[in-house]
Amino acid sequence: MEITPLQPERRSSSRHRVALPVRFDEGGGITRDLSADGVYFLTDQPLELGQVVHLSMTLHHADPERPVDLVCRGRVCRIEAIEGGPDGGLKRGVAVIADDLAFTSGTGAADDALHGRAVETQWKLEER
């Protein structure tokens, strides 16, 4: 039996497993995890390795008075094919390294329609 040595963790910040609708110019998806360094999300939209993307997520409960938008500009650093979408089709897991991350006061209005779509298209993820 061959033993593969453990690879050192390359991330400089902790990942937090969270499912939030995410919006970007090409469409939308749902996050699997977030960190201060980036985001991993699932989508059916074609993205390319190295592509610069502008992401937006609404945090409805971060501020009791109004939603807060988390906006991120980053670069696609990994794309994975994932089977098991609700239609049995192939989806994409996309990792983005954040170049810029900010919190802004949001209305959450743009999130409402996407949230409904994300709930309809969400699929069970296997633990990694």
N, CA, C and O atoms as a GROMACS GRO file, in nm:
protein
  512
    1MET      N    1   0.085  -0.117   0.000
    1MET     CA    2   0.000   0.000   0.000
    1MET      C    3   0.090   0.123   0.000
    1MET      O    4   0.184   0.134   0.079
    2GLU      N    5   0.059   0.216  -0.090
    2GLU     CA    6   0.136   0.339  -0.100
    2GLU      C    7   0.073   0.447  -0.012
    2GLU      O    8  -0.049   0.466  -0.015
    3ILE      N    9   0.154   0.515   0.065
    3ILE     CA   10   0.104   0.622   0.152
    3ILE      C   11   0.142   0.756   0.091
    3ILE      O   12   0.258   0.782   0.061
    4THR      N   13   0.040   0.839   0.074
    4THR     CA   14   0.064   0.972   0.019
    4THR      C   15   0.085   1.069   0.133
    4THR      O   16   0.001   1.078   0.223
    5PRO      N   17   0.196   1.142   0.133
    5PRO     CA   18   0.219   1.237   0.242
    5PRO      C   19   0.114   1.347   0.242
    5PRO      O   20   0.063   1.386   0.136
    6LEU      N   21   0.081   1.396   0.359
    6LEU     CA   22  -0.015   1.505   0.371
    6LEU      C   23   0.043   1.631   0.310
    6LEU      O   24   0.160   1.664   0.329
    7GLN      N   25  -0.040   1.701   0.236
    7GLN     CA   26   0.001   1.827   0.178
    7GLN      C   27  -0.019   1.938   0.280
    7GLN      O   28  -0.121   1.938   0.350
    8PRO      N   29   0.073   2.031   0.292
    8PRO     CA   30   0.054   2.141   0.386
    8PRO      C   31  -0.062   2.229   0.342
    8PRO      O   32  -0.083   2.249   0.223
    9GLU      N   33  -0.137   2.281   0.438
    9GLU     CA   34  -0.248   2.371   0.411
    9GLU      C   35  -0.194   2.499   0.350
    9GLU      O   36  -0.106   2.563   0.407
   10ARG      N   37  -0.247   2.538   0.232
   10ARG     CA   38  -0.199   2.657   0.165
   10ARG      C   39  -0.285   2.780   0.197
   10ARG      O   40  -0.245   2.892   0.166
   11ARG      N   41  -0.398   2.760   0.258
   11ARG     CA   42  -0.486   2.872   0.289
   11ARG      C   43  -0.434   2.948   0.410
   11ARG      O   44  -0.384   2.889   0.506
   12SER      N   45  -0.448   3.080   0.404
   12SER     CA   46  -0.402   3.160   0.518
   12SER      C   47  -0.518   3.198   0.610
   12SER      O   48  -0.496   3.260   0.714
   13SER      N   49  -0.640   3.161   0.573
   13SER     CA   50  -0.755   3.190   0.660
   13SER      C   51  -0.850   3.071   0.661
   13SER      O   52  -0.850   2.989   0.569
   14SER      N   53  -0.932   3.064   0.765
   14SER     CA   54  -1.025   2.953   0.782
   14SER      C   55  -1.140   2.962   0.683
   14SER      O   56  -1.188   3.070   0.650
   15ARG      N   57  -1.184   2.846   0.637
   15ARG     CA   58  -1.303   2.838   0.553
   15ARG      C   59  -1.424   2.815   0.641
   15ARG      O   60  -1.417   2.747   0.744
   16HIS      N   61  -1.536   2.874   0.600
   16HIS     CA   62  -1.662   2.858   0.672
   16HIS      C   63  -1.765   2.802   0.574
   16HIS      O   64  -1.796   2.864   0.473
   17ARG      N   65  -1.817   2.685   0.607
   17ARG     CA   66  -1.916   2.620   0.520
   17ARG      C   67  -2.048   2.695   0.532
   17ARG      O   68  -2.108   2.700   0.639
   18VAL      N   69  -2.092   2.753   0.420
   18VAL     CA   70  -2.217   2.830   0.420
   18VAL      C   71  -2.276   2.826   0.280
   18VAL      O   72  -2.205   2.837   0.180
   19ALA      N   73  -2.408   2.812   0.274
   19ALA     CA   74  -2.478   2.810   0.146
   19ALA      C   75  -2.554   2.942   0.130
   19ALA      O   76  -2.657   2.964   0.194
   20LEU      N   77  -2.501   3.029   0.044
   20LEU     CA   78  -2.563   3.159   0.015
   20LEU      C   79  -2.577   3.175  -0.136
   20LEU      O   80  -2.490   3.132  -0.211
   21PRO      N   81  -2.686   3.234  -0.181
   21PRO     CA   82  -2.692   3.268  -0.323
   21PRO      C   83  -2.581   3.366  -0.357
   21PRO      O   84  -2.554   3.460  -0.282
   22VAL      N   85  -2.516   3.344  -0.471
   22VAL     CA   86  -2.409   3.433  -0.517
   22VAL      C   87  -2.446   3.481  -0.657
   22VAL      O   88  -2.494   3.403  -0.740
   23ARG      N   89  -2.423   3.610  -0.682
   23ARG     CA   90  -2.451   3.670  -0.812
   23ARG      C   91  -2.320   3.712  -0.878
   23ARG      O   92  -2.226   3.753  -0.810
   24PHE      N   93  -2.315   3.701  -1.010
   24PHE     CA   94  -2.201   3.751  -1.086
   24PHE      C   95  -2.251   3.780  -1.227
   24PHE      O   96  -2.361   3.740  -1.264
   25ASP      N   97  -2.169   3.852  -1.305
   25ASP     CA   98  -2.213   3.898  -1.437
   25ASP      C   99  -2.269   3.788  -1.525
   25ASP      O  100  -2.367   3.809  -1.596
   26GLU      N  101  -2.210   3.671  -1.521
   26GLU     CA  102  -2.250   3.562  -1.609
   26GLU      C  103  -2.371   3.486  -1.557
   26GLU      O  104  -2.426   3.403  -1.630
   27GLY      N  105  -2.415   3.510  -1.434
   27GLY     CA  106  -2.528   3.436  -1.379
   27GLY      C  107  -2.524   3.430  -1.229
   27GLY      O  108  -2.505   3.532  -1.162
   28GLY      N  109  -2.543   3.311  -1.175
   28GLY     CA  110  -2.546   3.295  -1.031
   28GLY      C  111  -2.519   3.153  -0.990
   28GLY      O  112  -2.497   3.065  -1.074
   29GLY      N  113  -2.522   3.131  -0.861
   29GLY     CA  114  -2.498   2.999  -0.807
   29GLY      C  115  -2.523   3.001  -0.658
   29GLY      O  116  -2.596   3.085  -0.606
   30ILE      N  117  -2.461   2.907  -0.590
   30ILE     CA  118  -2.475   2.898  -0.445
   30ILE      C  119  -2.339   2.863  -0.385
   30ILE      O  120  -2.269   2.775  -0.436
   31THR      N  121  -2.302   2.932  -0.278
   31THR     CA  122  -2.171   2.909  -0.218
   31THR      C  123  -2.168   2.776  -0.145
   31THR      O  124  -2.271   2.726  -0.098
   32ARG      N  125  -2.050   2.719  -0.136
   32ARG     CA  126  -2.026   2.602  -0.051
   32ARG      C  127  -1.947   2.645   0.071
   32ARG      O  128  -1.975   2.600   0.182
   33ASP      N  129  -1.847   2.733   0.050
   33ASP     CA  130  -1.773   2.786   0.164
   33ASP      C  131  -1.712   2.921   0.129
   33ASP      O  132  -1.691   2.956   0.013
   34LEU      N  133  -1.685   2.996   0.237
   34LEU     CA  134  -1.628   3.130   0.227
   34LEU      C  135  -1.509   3.142   0.319
   34LEU      O  136  -1.501   3.074   0.422
   35SER      N  137  -1.415   3.228   0.282
   35SER     CA  138  -1.306   3.264   0.371
   35SER      C  139  -1.267   3.407   0.339
   35SER      O  140  -1.319   3.467   0.245
   36ALA      N  141  -1.175   3.462   0.416
   36ALA     CA  142  -1.127   3.597   0.388
   36ALA      C  143  -1.044   3.600   0.260
   36ALA      O  144  -1.019   3.706   0.204
   37ASP      N  145  -1.002   3.483   0.213
   37ASP     CA  146  -0.919   3.474   0.092
   37ASP      C  147  -0.998   3.444  -0.034
   37ASP      O  148  -0.946   3.461  -0.144
   38GLY      N  149  -1.124   3.399  -0.020
   38GLY     CA  150  -1.199   3.366  -0.140
   38GLY      C  151  -1.328   3.293  -0.111
   38GLY      O  152  -1.375   3.288   0.002
   39VAL      N  153  -1.383   3.237  -0.218
   39VAL     CA  154  -1.513   3.169  -0.210
   39VAL      C  155  -1.513   3.050  -0.305
   39VAL      O  156  -1.449   3.053  -0.410
   40TYR      N  157  -1.585   2.946  -0.266
   40TYR     CA  158  -1.608   2.831  -0.352
   40TYR      C  159  -1.757   2.823  -0.372
   40TYR      O  160  -1.833   2.824  -0.274
   41PHE      N  161  -1.802   2.816  -0.498
   41PHE     CA  162  -1.946   2.811  -0.523
   41PHE      C  163  -1.977   2.713  -0.636
   41PHE      O  164  -1.890   2.674  -0.713
   42LEU      N  165  -2.104   2.675  -0.642
   42LEU     CA  166  -2.155   2.584  -0.743
   42LEU      C  167  -2.240   2.662  -0.841
   42LEU      O  168  -2.318   2.749  -0.802
   43THR      N  169  -2.224   2.632  -0.969
   43THR     CA  170  -2.298   2.704  -1.072
   43THR      C  171  -2.313   2.614  -1.194
   43THR      O  172  -2.242   2.515  -1.209
   44ASP      N  173  -2.405   2.652  -1.281
   44ASP     CA  174  -2.416   2.584  -1.410
   44ASP      C  175  -2.364   2.674  -1.521
   44ASP      O  176  -2.376   2.641  -1.639
   45GLN      N  177  -2.306   2.786  -1.484
   45GLN     CA  178  -2.252   2.882  -1.582
   45GLN      C  179  -2.108   2.847  -1.620
   45GLN      O  180  -2.030   2.808  -1.533
   46PRO      N  181  -2.074   2.861  -1.748
   46PRO     CA  182  -1.935   2.835  -1.789
   46PRO      C  183  -1.844   2.951  -1.751
   46PRO      O  184  -1.867   3.064  -1.792
   47LEU      N  185  -1.742   2.922  -1.674
   47LEU     CA  186  -1.639   3.020  -1.638
   47LEU      C  187  -1.505   2.962  -1.679
   47LEU      O  188  -1.491   2.841  -1.698
   48GLU      N  189  -1.406   3.048  -1.693
   48GLU     CA  190  -1.274   3.002  -1.737
   48GLU      C  191  -1.169   3.022  -1.629
   48GLU      O  192  -1.176   3.117  -1.551
   49LEU      N  193  -1.074   2.933  -1.625
   49LEU     CA  194  -0.962   2.943  -1.533
   49LEU      C  195  -0.890   3.076  -1.558
   49LEU      O  196  -0.859   3.108  -1.673
   50GLY      N  197  -0.864   3.151  -1.453
   50GLY     CA  198  -0.797   3.280  -1.464
   50GLY      C  199  -0.891   3.397  -1.489
   50GLY      O  200  -0.849   3.512  -1.483
   51GLN      N  201  -1.018   3.368  -1.516
   51GLN     CA  202  -1.116   3.474  -1.543
   51GLN      C  203  -1.137   3.561  -1.419
   51GLN      O  204  -1.147   3.509  -1.308
   52VAL      N  205  -1.144   3.692  -1.439
   52VAL     CA  206  -1.175   3.785  -1.330
   52VAL      C  207  -1.326   3.792  -1.317
   52VAL      O  208  -1.397   3.813  -1.416
   53VAL      N  209  -1.376   3.775  -1.195
   53VAL     CA  210  -1.520   3.779  -1.169
   53VAL      C  211  -1.549   3.878  -1.057
   53VAL      O  212  -1.467   3.900  -0.968
   54HIS      N  213  -1.668   3.936  -1.063
   54HIS     CA  214  -1.719   4.023  -0.957
   54HIS      C  215  -1.838   3.952  -0.896
   54HIS      O  216  -1.940   3.931  -0.962
   55LEU      N  217  -1.826   3.914  -0.770
   55LEU     CA  218  -1.928   3.838  -0.700
   55LEU      C  219  -2.000   3.925  -0.599
   55LEU      O  220  -1.942   4.020  -0.545
   56SER      N  221  -2.126   3.893  -0.573
   56SER     CA  222  -2.203   3.964  -0.471
   56SER      C  223  -2.291   3.863  -0.398
   56SER      O  224  -2.358   3.780  -0.461
   57MET      N  225  -2.291   3.871  -0.265
   57MET     CA  226  -2.375   3.787  -0.182
   57MET      C  227  -2.444   3.876  -0.079
   57MET      O  228  -2.382   3.970  -0.027
   58THR      N  229  -2.570   3.849  -0.050
   58THR     CA  230  -2.643   3.927   0.048
   58THR      C  231  -2.650   3.851   0.179
   58THR      O  232  -2.694   3.736   0.183
   59LEU      N  233  -2.605   3.915   0.286
   59LEU     CA  234  -2.610   3.858   0.421
   59LEU      C  235  -2.731   3.921   0.490
   59LEU      O  236  -2.723   4.032   0.544
   60HIS      N  237  -2.843   3.851   0.487
   60HIS     CA  238  -2.969   3.907   0.537
   60HIS      C  239  -2.970   3.933   0.686
   60HIS      O  240  -3.040   4.023   0.732
   61HIS      N  241  -2.895   3.857   0.763
   61HIS     CA  242  -2.903   3.867   0.909
   61HIS      C  243  -2.778   3.925   0.973
   61HIS      O  244  -2.763   3.918   1.095
   62ALA      N  245  -2.688   3.981   0.895
   62ALA     CA  246  -2.564   4.038   0.949
   62ALA      C  247  -2.592   4.166   1.026
   62ALA      O  248  -2.521   4.197   1.122
   63ASP      N  249  -2.693   4.241   0.986
   63ASP     CA  250  -2.731   4.366   1.051
   63ASP      C  251  -2.882   4.359   1.074
   63ASP      O  252  -2.957   4.338   0.979
   64PRO      N  253  -2.928   4.376   1.199
   64PRO     CA  254  -3.071   4.362   1.226
   64PRO      C  255  -3.158   4.468   1.156
   64PRO      O  256  -3.278   4.449   1.142
   65GLU      N  257  -3.097   4.578   1.112
   65GLU     CA  258  -3.176   4.684   1.050
   65GLU      C  259  -3.187   4.673   0.899
   65GLU      O  260  -3.286   4.719   0.841
   66ARG      N  261  -3.087   4.613   0.832
   66ARG     CA  262  -3.091   4.601   0.686
   66ARG      C  263  -2.990   4.495   0.642
   66ARG      O  264  -2.895   4.464   0.714
   67PRO      N  265  -3.013   4.439   0.524
   67PRO     CA  266  -2.916   4.340   0.472
   67PRO      C  267  -2.781   4.405   0.444
   67PRO      O  268  -2.771   4.526   0.422
   68VAL      N  269  -2.678   4.323   0.444
   68VAL     CA  270  -2.543   4.367   0.412
   68VAL      C  271  -2.498   4.286   0.290
   68VAL      O  272  -2.512   4.164   0.287
   69ASP      N  273  -2.443   4.355   0.190
   69ASP     CA  274  -2.389   4.286   0.073
   69ASP      C  275  -2.240   4.264   0.092
   69ASP      O  276  -2.167   4.354   0.133
   70LEU      N  277  -2.196   4.144   0.061
   70LEU     CA  278  -2.053   4.112   0.056
   70LEU      C  279  -2.017   4.110  -0.092
   70LEU      O  280  -2.069   4.028  -0.168
   71VAL      N  281  -1.930   4.200  -0.133
   71VAL     CA  282  -1.888   4.206  -0.274
   71VAL      C  283  -1.741   4.167  -0.283
   71VAL      O  284  -1.661   4.196  -0.194
   72CYS      N  285  -1.709   4.101  -0.391
   72CYS     CA  286  -1.575   4.045  -0.407
   72CYS      C  287  -1.533   4.052  -0.553
   72CYS      O  288  -1.610   4.018  -0.642
   73ARG      N  289  -1.411   4.097  -0.576
   73ARG     CA  290  -1.350   4.086  -0.708
   73ARG      C  291  -1.239   3.983  -0.693
   73ARG      O  292  -1.157   3.992  -0.601
   74GLY      N  293  -1.236   3.887  -0.782
   74GLY     CA  294  -1.136   3.783  -0.770
   74GLY      C  295  -1.110   3.713  -0.902
   74GLY      O  296  -1.162   3.752  -1.007
   75ARG      N  297  -1.030   3.611  -0.893
   75ARG     CA  298  -0.986   3.536  -1.010
   75ARG      C  299  -1.018   3.388  -0.990
   75ARG      O  300  -0.991   3.331  -0.884
   76VAL      N  301  -1.076   3.326  -1.093
   76VAL     CA  302  -1.108   3.183  -1.089
   76VAL      C  303  -0.977   3.105  -1.087
   76VAL      O  304  -0.897   3.115  -1.179
   77CYS      N  305  -0.956   3.026  -0.980
   77CYS     CA  306  -0.831   2.950  -0.967
   77CYS      C  307  -0.851   2.800  -0.980
   77CYS      O  308  -0.754   2.725  -0.995
   78ARG      N  309  -0.978   2.753  -0.976
   78ARG     CA  310  -1.004   2.609  -0.991
   78ARG      C  311  -1.148   2.591  -1.037
   78ARG      O  312  -1.239   2.662  -0.992
   79ILE      N  313  -1.168   2.495  -1.127
   79ILE     CA  314  -1.302   2.458  -1.173
   79ILE      C  315  -1.310   2.307  -1.167
   79ILE      O  316  -1.224   2.236  -1.219
   80GLU      N  317  -1.417   2.256  -1.104
   80GLU     CA  318  -1.436   2.112  -1.092
   80GLU      C  319  -1.572   2.074  -1.150
   80GLU      O  320  -1.670   2.145  -1.131
   81ALA      N  321  -1.577   1.964  -1.221
   81ALA     CA  322  -1.704   1.909  -1.268
   81ALA      C  323  -1.767   1.832  -1.152
   81ALA      O  324  -1.701   1.750  -1.088
   82ILE      N  325  -1.895   1.859  -1.127
   82ILE     CA  326  -1.966   1.793  -1.017
   82ILE      C  327  -2.094   1.732  -1.072
   82ILE      O  328  -2.174   1.801  -1.136
   83GLU      N  329  -2.112   1.603  -1.048
   83GLU     CA  330  -2.235   1.537  -1.092
   83GLU      C  331  -2.339   1.546  -0.982
   83GLU      O  332  -2.306   1.566  -0.865
   84GLY      N  333  -2.464   1.530  -1.020
   84GLY     CA  334  -2.569   1.520  -0.920
   84GLY      C  335  -2.656   1.642  -0.906
   84GLY      O  336  -2.716   1.663  -0.801
   85GLY      N  337  -2.665   1.723  -1.009
   85GLY     CA  338  -2.759   1.834  -1.007
   85GLY      C  339  -2.900   1.778  -1.006
   85GLY      O  340  -2.919   1.658  -1.029
   86PRO      N  341  -3.000   1.862  -0.978
   86PRO     CA  342  -3.137   1.814  -0.968
   86PRO      C  343  -3.186   1.748  -1.097
   86PRO      O  344  -3.274   1.662  -1.092
   87ASP      N  345  -3.131   1.788  -1.211
   87ASP     CA  346  -3.170   1.727  -1.338
   87ASP      C  347  -3.074   1.614  -1.378
   87ASP      O  348  -3.081   1.562  -1.490
   88GLY      N  349  -2.985   1.577  -1.285
   88GLY     CA  350  -2.888   1.472  -1.313
   88GLY      C  351  -2.772   1.519  -1.397
   88GLY      O  352  -2.685   1.439  -1.433
   89GLY      N  353  -2.769   1.647  -1.428
   89GLY     CA  354  -2.666   1.701  -1.515
   89GLY      C  355  -2.538   1.734  -1.443
   89GLY      O  356  -2.526   1.717  -1.322
   90LEU      N  357  -2.444   1.781  -1.520
   90LEU     CA  358  -2.314   1.818  -1.469
   90LEU      C  359  -2.314   1.965  -1.428
   90LEU      O  360  -2.362   2.050  -1.503
   91LYS      N  361  -2.263   1.995  -1.312
   91LYS     CA  362  -2.250   2.132  -1.262
   91LYS      C  363  -2.103   2.161  -1.243
   91LYS      O  364  -2.018   2.074  -1.260
   92ARG      N  365  -2.072   2.284  -1.208
   92ARG     CA  366  -1.933   2.324  -1.186
   92ARG      C  367  -1.914   2.373  -1.043
   92ARG      O  368  -1.996   2.447  -0.989
   93GLY      N  369  -1.804   2.330  -0.984
   93GLY     CA  370  -1.758   2.387  -0.858
   93GLY      C  371  -1.647   2.485  -0.894
   93GLY      O  372  -1.552   2.448  -0.962
   94VAL      N  373  -1.660   2.609  -0.848
   94VAL     CA  374  -1.567   2.714  -0.888
   94VAL      C  375  -1.502   2.774  -0.764
   94VAL      O  376  -1.571   2.818  -0.672
   95ALA      N  377  -1.369   2.776  -0.761
   95ALA     CA  378  -1.294   2.841  -0.653
   95ALA      C  379  -1.242   2.974  -0.705
   95ALA      O  380  -1.184   2.982  -0.813
   96VAL      N  381  -1.263   3.079  -0.625
   96VAL     CA  382  -1.219   3.214  -0.662
   96VAL      C  383  -1.129   3.267  -0.551
   96VAL      O  384  -1.166   3.265  -0.434
   97ILE      N  385  -1.011   3.314  -0.589
   97ILE     CA  386  -0.922   3.383  -0.495
   97ILE      C  387  -0.961   3.530  -0.497
   97ILE      O  388  -0.966   3.593  -0.602
   98ALA      N  389  -0.989   3.584  -0.379
   98ALA     CA  390  -1.034   3.724  -0.370
   98ALA      C  391  -0.917   3.820  -0.378
   98ALA      O  392  -0.820   3.808  -0.303
   99ASP      N  393  -0.927   3.916  -0.469
   99ASP     CA  394  -0.830   4.026  -0.476
   99ASP      C  395  -0.879   4.142  -0.391
   99ASP      O  396  -0.799   4.218  -0.336
  100ASP      N  397  -1.010   4.156  -0.382
  100ASP     CA  398  -1.071   4.266  -0.309
  100ASP      C  399  -1.204   4.218  -0.253
  100ASP      O  400  -1.283   4.156  -0.324
  101LEU      N  401  -1.229   4.245  -0.126
  101LEU     CA  402  -1.349   4.200  -0.057
  101LEU      C  403  -1.401   4.315   0.026
  101LEU      O  404  -1.323   4.379   0.097
  102ALA      N  405  -1.532   4.345   0.020
  102ALA     CA  406  -1.586   4.456   0.096
  102ALA      C  407  -1.730   4.428   0.137
  102ALA      O  408  -1.802   4.352   0.071
  103PHE      N  409  -1.771   4.490   0.246
  103PHE     CA  410  -1.910   4.485   0.292
  103PHE      C  411  -1.974   4.618   0.260
  103PHE      O  412  -1.915   4.723   0.285
  104THR      N  413  -2.096   4.615   0.204
  104THR     CA  414  -2.169   4.738   0.174
  104THR      C  415  -2.312   4.724   0.224
  104THR      O  416  -2.362   4.613   0.241
  105SER      N  417  -2.377   4.838   0.247
  105SER     CA  418  -2.519   4.836   0.282
  105SER      C  419  -2.595   4.790   0.160
  105SER      O  420  -2.580   4.846   0.052
  106GLY      N  421  -2.676   4.688   0.177
  106GLY     CA  422  -2.750   4.633   0.064
  106GLY      C  423  -2.899   4.640   0.086
  106GLY      O  424  -2.946   4.658   0.198
  107THR      N  425  -2.972   4.624  -0.021
  107THR     CA  426  -3.117   4.620  -0.011
  107THR      C  427  -3.164   4.476  -0.006
  107THR      O  428  -3.272   4.447   0.046
  108GLY      N  429  -3.084   4.387  -0.060
  108GLY     CA  430  -3.124   4.247  -0.066
  108GLY      C  431  -3.223   4.220  -0.177
  108GLY      O  432  -3.257   4.104  -0.202
  109ALA      N  433  -3.272   4.324  -0.246
  109ALA     CA  434  -3.374   4.306  -0.348
  109ALA      C  435  -3.324   4.220  -0.463
  109ALA      O  436  -3.397   4.134  -0.513
  110ALA      N  437  -3.200   4.243  -0.506
  110ALA     CA  438  -3.146   4.166  -0.618
  110ALA      C  439  -3.128   4.020  -0.580
  110ALA      O  440  -3.122   3.933  -0.666
  111ASP      N  441  -3.120   3.992  -0.451
  111ASP     CA  442  -3.098   3.858  -0.402
  111ASP      C  443  -3.226   3.774  -0.402
  111ASP      O  444  -3.218   3.652  -0.412
  112ASP      N  445  -3.342   3.837  -0.390
  112ASP     CA  446  -3.467   3.764  -0.372
  112ASP      C  447  -3.495   3.663  -0.482
  112ASP      O  448  -3.522   3.546  -0.454
  113ALA      N  449  -3.488   3.706  -0.608
  113ALA     CA  450  -3.517   3.615  -0.719
  113ALA      C  451  -3.413   3.505  -0.727
  113ALA      O  452  -3.447   3.389  -0.749
  114LEU      N  453  -3.287   3.539  -0.710
  114LEU     CA  454  -3.180   3.440  -0.717
  114LEU      C  455  -3.193   3.340  -0.604
  114LEU      O  456  -3.170   3.220  -0.624
  115HIS      N  457  -3.230   3.387  -0.485
  115HIS     CA  458  -3.243   3.296  -0.371
  115HIS      C  459  -3.345   3.188  -0.402
  115HIS      O  460  -3.321   3.070  -0.374
  116GLY      N  461  -3.458   3.225  -0.459
  116GLY     CA  462  -3.559   3.127  -0.497
  116GLY      C  463  -3.504   3.026  -0.595
  116GLY      O  464  -3.530   2.906  -0.582
  117ARG      N  465  -3.428   3.072  -0.694
  117ARG     CA  466  -3.368   2.983  -0.793
  117ARG      C  467  -3.264   2.892  -0.729
  117ARG      O  468  -3.256   2.773  -0.760
  118ALA      N  469  -3.184   2.949  -0.639
  118ALA     CA  470  -3.078   2.869  -0.575
  118ALA      C  471  -3.137   2.758  -0.490
  118ALA      O  472  -3.085   2.646  -0.489
  119VAL      N  473  -3.246   2.787  -0.420
  119VAL     CA  474  -3.310   2.685  -0.338
  119VAL      C  475  -3.364   2.573  -0.426
  119VAL      O  476  -3.353   2.456  -0.390
  120GLU      N  477  -3.422   2.609  -0.542
  120GLU     CA  478  -3.474   2.509  -0.634
  120GLU      C  479  -3.364   2.422  -0.693
  120GLU      O  480  -3.385   2.304  -0.718
  121THR      N  481  -3.245   2.481  -0.716
  121THR     CA  482  -3.139   2.407  -0.785
  121THR      C  483  -3.031   2.355  -0.692
  121THR      O  484  -2.932   2.298  -0.738
  122GLN      N  485  -3.048   2.373  -0.563
  122GLN     CA  486  -2.944   2.328  -0.470
  122GLN      C  487  -2.941   2.176  -0.466
  122GLN      O  488  -3.046   2.112  -0.468
  123TRP      N  489  -2.826   2.118  -0.460
  123TRP     CA  490  -2.812   1.974  -0.452
  123TRP      C  491  -2.722   1.938  -0.335
  123TRP      O  492  -2.646   2.021  -0.285
  124LYS      N  493  -2.734   1.815  -0.294
  124LYS     CA  494  -2.657   1.770  -0.179
  124LYS      C  495  -2.510   1.757  -0.216
  124LYS      O  496  -2.476   1.696  -0.318
  125LEU      N  497  -2.426   1.813  -0.134
  125LEU     CA  498  -2.282   1.804  -0.155
  125LEU      C  499  -2.223   1.693  -0.069
  125LEU      O  500  -2.261   1.675   0.046
  126GLU      N  501  -2.131   1.622  -0.126
  126GLU     CA  502  -2.061   1.523  -0.046
  126GLU      C  503  -1.957   1.592   0.040
  126GLU      O  504  -1.894   1.689  -0.004
  127GLU      N  505  -1.939   1.546   0.159
  127GLU     CA  506  -1.836   1.600   0.247
  127GLU      C  507  -1.700   1.576   0.184
  127GLU      O  508  -1.674   1.468   0.131
  128ARG      N  509  -1.615   1.674   0.189
  128ARG     CA  510  -1.481   1.659   0.129
  128ARG      C  511  -1.382   1.632   0.239
  128ARG      O  512  -1.263   1.616   0.212
   0.00000   0.00000   0.00000
